[in-house]
Structure formats: C-alpha cells, structure tokens
C-alpha cells in the first residue's frame, strides 16, 4: 500500500471516560483520592523502610523498590488523566504517547520480576533459614533488583521500536490513554507481527516470572507443612500472605489484558482493566503490606511514638 498521499498522525485524541459533568466531577474526585493515596502510601512505605533500622532486610529492600515502581507506573497515567477530565480537547503528542507507553511498560515488567525476586527471598527465608544471611547478601539483592529493571528496559525498547515505526495515518482517536493495543489498532499497516510479538513477549515474561513465583511457593508450602506446630505454620505463612495477595491481583489483571486470546477484540473492557492496574493496584500494594504485615505495623507504631515523644518535649 502507498502511504505517500496520507496525512500522518502527529498527535492522538483521547476520548476520556465520560462527557457528563456530574460524572466527571465524581470521577475526578475518585481518581484524585486514589492517586493521592498511592503517592502518600508508597512514599510513606519507602520512608519507613529507610528510616527504621529493623526493616533493613532484603524483603523490605525489595518492597521499597516495589513502592518506587508503583509511584512511577501510576504517575505515567494519573496526572495526565486528571488534567484531561474537564478539558474538551483531550490530546497527547505522538512523542508523549510513546513516552507514556514506555514508562508504563518499563515499570509493569519490572514489578512482575520484583515480585519474583521477593518470592525467591521468601523461599530462602523459610526453606533455608540458617543460610539466609549468606545467600541473600547485599550483592545478590542488588542483582535481584537490577535484573527486573533490565528486563523491563529490554521489553520496553522492543515494543516501542516495533510500535512507533509503524505508519499512523488513519483516525487518531484513542479510547482512554496510550497503551500498546489501542495504539496498534490505529496503525495503517499490518499489525499482525506486532500483536503476535506482544502476545509472545507478554507470555514469556509473564510465564517466566510466574514460574519463579510458583516454584518458590511450592517449596515454601512443602516446608510449611513439615512444621509440626500449627502456630509455627501460621507464622511462616503470614510472612507470605501479603506477597501472595499482590501477586494474585497483578498477574490476574495482566494476563487478562495481554495474554487473553480475545484481548485485541475487547478494547472497552481492556480500558477498564488497564485503569485498574495503572491506578488501583499501585494504591493497594502499600495498604496490603501495611495492614497484613506485623513488622510494618510495628514500625509505624515506633515511628509514631518517636514523633509523639519529640512533640511532647
């Protein structure tokens, strides 16, 4: 096909979620609260981990990076989404759309493999407690953090290179925000290779990180079942419950969007689910880890008591 007489896209129009003013006000308040809680919750978690010496362990080192990733992934969408709610002409430049997808892709992949690193950490802590300090050295922890960022970068550069070298000369209206599937649907070229690449890479990365988590928890469950006392089993499992909750929510959402066979034919459903994993999940993570983790609750209590002591003086 000859594209020389086509008008090439330099910006994308965003449809938004609703045009009803009352619904826009309600939506703005909900999304603003979600984004505010996400920022405060994750920044609070990072601050708590770095200021409380009792949390200077590999697990909380990974958790601090998970909070950083949640801040970045939510900030890729949140501010633009909030500022566009009351704007009649919602647009994003071609470059801005590429940046939004790149940031989102980078930190979603990073989060998946950070969760895999955390699962491996729990496996060592429960199955090999006497060797934990030796195995989970500072050098190993750094590799288990740098690795997820590196894999995210490789995945992001691959998708950005394949997606934004396509010609875009049709309608330039995107359903809600820039994501790979909605943008690919606007290309005026065959996107079969791109969609297969997205499906294959998402499957490989998702399965790889998922297998690491699954195998780790198989060994963890076997080790827990060998513990004679019910109280010991409960305490061992309680150290993993928060992580399992986060893994279940994130992986269920991502597999629905990127690995589900009919995902390319249900962009409206993907819009809602994408909004969930870009806005709601980053907010839930610090809440899950703070409400279901005894050590974090104790650290909050110690911090509050120190502040109360200094104020009373």
C-alpha positions as CSV (number, residue, x, y, z in Angstrom):
1,X,0.0,0.0,0.0
2,X,1.2,3.5,-0.8
3,X,1.2,5.9,2.2
4,X,2.6,8.9,0.4
5,X,-0.7,10.7,0.0
6,X,-1.9,10.0,3.6
7,X,-1.9,12.5,6.4
8,X,0.4,11.2,9.1
9,X,-0.5,11.4,12.7
10,X,1.4,13.9,14.9
11,X,-0.9,13.7,17.9
12,X,-3.6,11.4,19.4
13,X,-7.0,12.4,20.7
14,X,-8.1,10.8,24.0
15,X,-11.8,10.0,24.3
16,X,-11.8,10.1,28.1
17,X,-14.3,8.1,30.3
18,X,-17.4,10.3,30.2
19,X,-18.7,13.7,28.9
20,X,-21.3,14.1,31.7
21,X,-20.2,17.0,34.0
22,X,-21.6,15.4,37.2
23,X,-19.9,12.1,36.4
24,X,-16.6,14.0,35.6
25,X,-16.7,15.7,39.0
26,X,-17.2,12.3,40.8
27,X,-14.6,10.6,38.6
28,X,-12.1,13.4,39.2
29,X,-12.5,13.2,43.0
30,X,-12.2,9.4,43.0
31,X,-9.1,9.3,40.8
32,X,-7.5,12.2,42.7
33,X,-8.0,10.4,46.0
34,X,-6.7,7.2,44.5
35,X,-3.6,9.0,43.1
36,X,-3.0,10.9,46.4
37,X,-3.3,7.7,48.5
38,X,-0.9,6.0,46.0
39,X,1.7,8.7,46.4
40,X,1.4,9.1,50.1
41,X,1.2,5.3,50.8
42,X,4.2,4.4,48.7
43,X,6.3,7.4,49.7
44,X,5.4,6.6,53.3
45,X,6.4,3.0,52.8
46,X,9.8,3.9,51.3
47,X,10.5,6.5,54.1
48,X,9.5,4.0,56.8
49,X,11.8,1.3,55.4
50,X,14.8,3.6,55.0
51,X,14.4,5.2,58.4
52,X,13.6,2.1,60.6
53,X,16.7,0.0,61.0
54,X,14.7,-3.1,61.8
55,X,13.4,-3.0,58.3
56,X,16.8,-3.0,56.7
57,X,16.4,-6.6,55.4
58,X,16.3,-8.0,51.9
59,X,12.5,-8.3,51.9
60,X,11.9,-4.7,52.7
61,X,14.7,-3.6,50.3
62,X,12.6,-5.2,47.5
63,X,9.4,-3.7,48.9
64,X,10.9,-0.2,48.8
65,X,11.7,-0.7,45.1
66,X,8.2,-2.1,44.6
67,X,6.8,1.1,46.1
68,X,9.0,3.2,43.8
69,X,7.8,1.2,40.8
70,X,4.2,1.8,41.8
71,X,4.7,5.5,42.1
72,X,6.3,5.7,38.6
73,X,3.7,3.5,36.9
74,X,0.8,5.4,38.4
75,X,2.4,8.7,37.6
76,X,2.7,7.7,33.9
77,X,-1.1,7.9,33.7
78,X,-2.5,9.7,36.7
79,X,-1.6,13.3,36.3
80,X,-2.5,13.4,32.5
81,X,-5.7,11.6,33.2
82,X,-6.7,14.1,36.0
83,X,-5.8,17.2,34.0
84,X,-7.8,15.9,30.9
85,X,-11.1,15.2,32.7
86,X,-12.5,18.7,32.4
87,X,-10.7,19.5,29.1
88,X,-12.9,19.4,26.0
89,X,-10.0,18.7,23.6
90,X,-8.0,15.9,25.1
91,X,-4.8,15.4,23.1
92,X,-1.4,13.8,23.6
93,X,1.5,14.2,21.2
94,X,2.9,11.3,19.2
95,X,6.1,11.5,21.3
96,X,4.2,11.9,24.6
97,X,2.2,8.8,23.8
98,X,5.4,6.9,23.1
99,X,6.8,8.1,26.5
100,X,3.6,7.1,28.3
101,X,3.7,3.6,26.9
102,X,7.4,3.3,27.5
103,X,7.2,4.3,31.2
104,X,4.1,2.0,31.7
105,X,5.7,-1.0,30.0
106,X,9.0,-0.5,31.9
107,X,7.5,-0.5,35.3
108,X,4.9,-3.2,34.8
109,X,7.5,-5.7,33.7
110,X,9.8,-4.5,36.5
111,X,7.1,-5.1,39.0
112,X,6.4,-8.6,37.8
113,X,10.1,-9.6,38.3
114,X,10.4,-7.7,41.5
115,X,7.6,-9.9,42.8
116,X,9.6,-12.9,41.6
117,X,12.6,-11.7,43.5
118,X,10.5,-11.3,46.6
119,X,9.2,-14.9,46.2
120,X,12.7,-16.2,45.9
121,X,13.6,-14.2,49.1
122,X,10.7,-15.8,51.0
123,X,11.8,-19.3,49.7
124,X,15.3,-18.8,51.1
125,X,14.0,-17.3,54.4
126,X,11.6,-20.3,55.0
127,X,13.3,-23.2,53.4
128,X,17.0,-22.3,54.2
129,X,16.8,-20.0,57.3
130,X,20.3,-20.9,58.5
131,X,21.8,-19.9,55.2
132,X,19.6,-16.8,54.6
133,X,22.2,-14.2,55.6
134,X,24.8,-15.9,53.5
135,X,22.7,-16.4,50.4
136,X,20.8,-13.1,50.4
137,X,23.9,-10.9,50.5
138,X,23.9,-7.3,49.5
139,X,25.4,-8.2,46.1
140,X,22.7,-10.8,45.4
141,X,20.0,-8.4,46.5
142,X,21.3,-5.7,44.1
143,X,21.3,-8.3,41.2
144,X,17.8,-9.3,42.1
145,X,16.7,-5.6,41.8
146,X,18.8,-4.6,38.8
147,X,17.6,-7.7,36.8
148,X,13.9,-6.7,36.8
149,X,14.8,-3.1,35.7
150,X,17.0,-4.5,32.9
151,X,14.3,-6.9,31.7
152,X,11.8,-4.1,31.7
153,X,14.1,-1.9,29.6
154,X,14.6,-4.6,27.0
155,X,10.9,-5.3,26.8
156,X,10.1,-1.6,26.5
157,X,12.6,-0.8,23.8
158,X,11.4,-3.8,21.8
159,X,7.8,-2.8,21.9
160,X,8.5,0.9,21.3
161,X,10.7,0.2,18.4
162,X,8.2,-2.1,16.7
163,X,5.1,0.0,17.5
164,X,6.3,3.6,16.7
165,X,8.0,2.7,13.5
166,X,4.6,1.8,12.0
167,X,2.8,4.4,9.9
168,X,-0.2,6.1,11.6
169,X,-2.4,7.7,9.1
170,X,-5.9,6.7,10.0
171,X,-8.1,8.0,12.7
172,X,-6.1,9.2,15.7
173,X,-8.6,8.7,18.5
174,X,-7.6,6.6,21.4
175,X,-10.2,5.2,23.8
176,X,-8.7,6.4,27.0
177,X,-4.9,6.5,27.4
178,X,-1.9,5.3,25.5
179,X,-1.4,1.6,25.7
180,X,0.0,-0.8,23.2
181,X,-3.2,-2.5,21.9
182,X,-5.2,0.8,21.5
183,X,-2.3,2.4,19.7
184,X,-1.6,-0.6,17.4
185,X,-5.3,-0.6,16.4
186,X,-4.7,2.9,14.8
187,X,-1.8,1.9,12.5
188,X,-2.5,1.9,8.8
189,X,-0.2,-1.1,8.3
190,X,-0.4,-4.8,9.1
191,X,0.0,-5.2,12.8
192,X,-0.2,-8.9,12.9
193,X,3.5,-9.2,13.7
194,X,3.3,-6.6,16.5
195,X,0.3,-8.2,18.1
196,X,2.0,-11.6,18.0
197,X,5.2,-10.1,19.4
198,X,3.1,-8.5,22.2
199,X,1.4,-11.8,22.9
200,X,4.6,-13.9,22.8
201,X,6.7,-11.5,24.9
202,X,4.0,-10.9,27.4
203,X,3.5,-14.7,27.7
204,X,7.2,-15.4,28.0
205,X,7.9,-12.7,30.6
206,X,4.7,-13.4,32.5
207,X,5.3,-17.2,32.5
208,X,9.0,-16.8,33.4
209,X,8.3,-14.6,36.4
210,X,5.2,-16.6,37.3
211,X,7.1,-19.9,37.2
212,X,9.7,-18.4,39.6
213,X,7.0,-17.4,42.0
214,X,5.1,-20.7,41.6
215,X,8.2,-22.9,42.1
216,X,9.2,-20.8,45.1
217,X,5.8,-21.2,46.7
218,X,5.7,-24.9,46.1
219,X,8.9,-25.3,48.1
220,X,7.6,-22.9,50.7
221,X,4.3,-24.8,51.1
222,X,6.2,-28.1,51.4
223,X,8.4,-26.6,54.1
224,X,5.5,-25.1,56.0
225,X,3.6,-28.4,56.0
226,X,6.6,-30.0,57.6
227,X,6.4,-27.6,60.6
228,X,4.9,-29.6,63.5
229,X,3.1,-26.8,65.4
230,X,0.0,-25.1,64.0
231,X,1.3,-21.8,65.4
232,X,4.6,-22.2,63.6
233,X,2.8,-22.9,60.3
234,X,0.6,-19.9,60.7
235,X,3.6,-17.6,61.4
236,X,5.5,-18.9,58.5
237,X,2.6,-18.5,56.1
238,X,1.8,-15.0,57.5
239,X,5.2,-13.8,56.1
240,X,4.0,-14.7,52.6
241,X,0.3,-13.7,52.7
242,X,0.8,-10.1,51.6
243,X,3.1,-11.0,48.7
244,X,0.6,-13.7,47.5
245,X,-2.3,-11.2,47.6
246,X,-0.3,-8.7,45.5
247,X,0.8,-11.4,43.0
248,X,-2.7,-12.7,42.6
249,X,-4.2,-9.3,41.8
250,X,-1.4,-8.1,39.4
251,X,-1.0,-11.3,37.5
252,X,-4.7,-11.9,37.1
253,X,-5.1,-8.4,35.6
254,X,-2.1,-8.5,33.3
255,X,-2.9,-12.0,31.9
256,X,-6.4,-10.8,31.1
257,X,-5.2,-7.9,29.1
258,X,-2.1,-9.1,27.3
259,X,-2.4,-12.9,27.1
260,X,-6.1,-13.4,26.9
261,X,-6.8,-14.6,23.3
262,X,-9.7,-12.2,22.7
263,X,-7.9,-9.1,24.2
264,X,-7.5,-7.4,20.9
265,X,-11.3,-7.5,20.3
266,X,-12.4,-6.0,23.7
267,X,-10.7,-2.7,23.9
268,X,-13.5,-1.2,26.1
269,X,-13.1,-4.0,28.7
270,X,-9.3,-3.6,28.4
271,X,-9.7,0.2,29.1
272,X,-11.4,-0.5,32.5
273,X,-9.0,-3.3,33.4
274,X,-6.0,-1.1,32.4
275,X,-7.3,1.7,34.5
276,X,-7.5,-0.8,37.4
277,X,-3.8,-1.9,37.1
278,X,-2.4,1.6,36.5
279,X,-4.4,3.4,39.2
280,X,-5.9,1.0,41.8
281,X,-3.1,-1.7,42.1
282,X,-0.4,0.8,43.0
283,X,-2.7,2.2,45.7
284,X,-3.5,-1.3,47.1
285,X,0.1,-2.6,47.4
286,X,1.2,-0.4,50.3
287,X,-2.2,-0.9,52.0
288,X,-1.9,-4.6,51.7
289,X,1.7,-4.7,53.1
290,X,0.8,-2.3,55.9
291,X,-2.4,-3.9,57.0
292,X,-1.3,-7.5,56.7
293,X,2.3,-7.2,57.9
294,X,3.0,-7.2,61.6
295,X,6.6,-5.8,61.2
296,X,5.4,-2.9,59.1
297,X,2.6,-2.1,61.7
298,X,5.2,-2.2,64.5
299,X,7.5,0.1,62.5
300,X,4.6,2.6,62.1
301,X,3.9,2.4,65.8
302,X,7.6,3.0,66.7
303,X,7.7,6.0,64.3
304,X,4.5,7.5,65.7
305,X,5.7,7.1,69.2
306,X,9.1,8.8,68.4
307,X,7.3,11.7,66.8
308,X,4.9,11.9,69.7
309,X,7.9,11.9,72.1
310,X,9.7,14.7,70.2
311,X,6.5,16.8,70.1
312,X,5.8,16.4,73.8
313,X,9.3,17.7,74.6
